[in-house]
Amino acid sequence: TSRTMRDNEENGRGYYFETRQQMEIDIRRGEYLEWGEYNGNLYGTKLSTIRQVIQSGKMCIIDCSPKALKLLSNQEFMPYVVFVKAPSMIDDLYSMKLKSLNPTKFKNVTVNQSIINISEADFVSLIEESETIERDYHAFFDLTVVNEDMGRCFSNLVEALDSLKAEPQWVPVNWLY
């Protein structure tokens, strides 16, 4: 990020802090998977950071825009892409909203304050955006999980990650030497 580091922050933990000028140079050089501006500051995901995580032997989990999938899906990275899809019916989202309002009745649901305040129009927009992403980018997805129940969705994601750790994966030969 190009924003100023806060008192409780440390460079390399949560964020790497760079000058705006350096970030703009790196963006022009194509060194970012994706980037954007918020409140006058640049934020982004640097490709070299992804490489460092992979080379350290760790699994790199990235929440990226669908447009970034084209850049990620190459011989260097070969990602396992999971699309967390919104339920197709407005009733399903309202059901989730009701569960979050009454968490004692539904044991596997965590209260998410943001879902309580979402209007019907926002729900419809969320579903439409989800369907658009699925239609336009489905060729990149290795797994689609429908988020009808947060607990079940989380379990499906953990199951997929566990299977990735156990199953052999094809990797570029230069990762091995």
GISUL-V258321 format. One record per run of one state. SS is the DSSP state (2 for helix, 1 for strand, 0 for the rest). FROM is the first residue (numbers start at 1). LEN is the number of residues. Records with the same first field share a line. If there is no record, write none. Layout:
SS = FROM-LEN  FROM-LEN
//
This chain:
0 = 1-9  11-2  14-6  29-3  39-2  56-12  73-9  86-4  102-11  117-3  141-2  147-3  167-6  176-2
1 = 10-1  13-1  32-7  41-6  82-4  143-4
2 = 20-9  47-9  68-5  90-12  113-4  120-21  150-17  173-3
//
